[in-house]
Amino acid sequence: MNNERKLSDKYSVEEIMSAKRRARDRLVDAVNAADKDSLELAAEFVKAALRGTRPIPRPKRYKDLVSDD
C-alpha cells in the first residue's frame, strides 16, 4: 500500500481551485496569443485524436508555454 497522503489531504479546496484557475488563465492567454493558423492546426490534431486516427502531438517547445507569473 502507498503510505502517501491523498491529494485532498495535502491541499485545501481553495488551493486546488486556485491552481485550476491559474492553469485555465494560462491556457486562455496562450490561445489569445496564438495566431489563427496555429489554432486551426491544433483543432485538426484534436479532431484526429478524437476520431482515433492519430495521437495529439506534444508541443515542440513546451517550456515556452509555461509562464512564471
LINLINCOR-V620873 format. One record per residue. N is the residue number from 1. PSI is psi in whole degrees, 0 to 359 (none if undefined). Layout:
n: {N	N}
psi: {PSI	PSI}
This chain:
n: {1	2	3	4	5	6	7	8	9	10	11	12	13	14	15	16	17	18	19	20	21	22	23	24	25	26	27	28	29	30	31	32	33	34	35	36	37	38	39	40	41	42	43	44	45	46	47	48	49	50	51	52	53	54	55	56	57	58	59	60	61	62	63	64	65	66	67	68	69}
psi: {149	127	357	148	154	154	319	336	333	324	146	165	320	319	319	315	323	317	319	320	317	319	318	317	319	321	316	317	319	319	317	329	344	151	164	319	320	320	320	318	316	320	321	319	317	316	317	320	321	327	341	14	338	155	160	125	150	150	144	326	72	325	335	339	341	132	130	82	none}
